[in-house]
Amino acid sequence: MSGRVGGTRERVLPPALRMPLGVAAGLAGLVVLALGLRYAGDGGPGRVDGWLVPSTADSVRPPWRYAALAVDFLGEPGGAAVLMVTALAGCLLLRRPRAAVFLLAATGLTVATTTLLKHLVGRTIHGAGNLSFPSGHTAFATTLALVAALLVAGRRGLGRTAGTLLVLGAGLAAGLAMGWAEVALGAHYASDALGGWCTALAVVHATAWLIDRAAERGAARPGTGSATRPESGTAGRSAARGVAGRSRRGRGV
């Protein structure tokens, strides 16, 4: 019983959130597919992109430009490394090794997925060498927020409604902040930011489900863990008592 309780507490995708977040992840995947097909091989803004930001040049001035640069830095290698080290340290201090694995796997797969999609879609900004869809910065920031919110929801034991609102709200806040910075600095179109947000939502849910599934299969595999040792010890003691009993009967005791 204690093993099952501990396993439930260790899950990175709370059971109550599997269905609502799974639906959201499925819809997000469809959005990425639709946007990818729409902007495949494109080199300019769409109608909505042009309405939000008329040109691809920097659209903000100080002091908002400084804020955008600060947010953008968190998606650059240096800023991302600081965030990752801090988050991993938190997982280890809380003794959540599966959460640390989840964090590494989710961010790694998100970065790999956005990189692959950039080359498959081939949308560019500011020239042929600048692939833009989906936004990797937006996807990375959203992934960190989703992972943190999932861990908080599981640790607090939040129900379906509260947990779903927390996870999607945290992901939306991070995606909006980073997406605004990328669009404001002219690094991405608004549809690129939306694609990055949706990519993170789909990848994080799939990663969490796979990690929990793999851990549960490993725990249920026969002959693994400490569950087999008490049984072998009990069998050994029973056999010893049987031998002792036969010995006493043989001596006439």
ABEGO torsion letter per residue (X at the ends): XAAAAAAAAABABBAAAAAAAAAAAAAAAAAAAAAAAAABGBABBBAAAAAABABABBABBOAAAAAAAAAAAAABAAAAAAAAAAAAAAAAAAGBAAAAAAAAAAAAAAAAAAAAAAAAAGBBBGEAABBAOBBAAAAAAAAAAAAAAAAAAAAAGBBAAAAAAAAAAAAAAAAAAAAAAAAAAGABBAAAAAAAAAAAAAAAAAAAAAAAAAAAAAAABBGBEAAAAAAAAAAAAAAAAAAAAAAAAAAGX
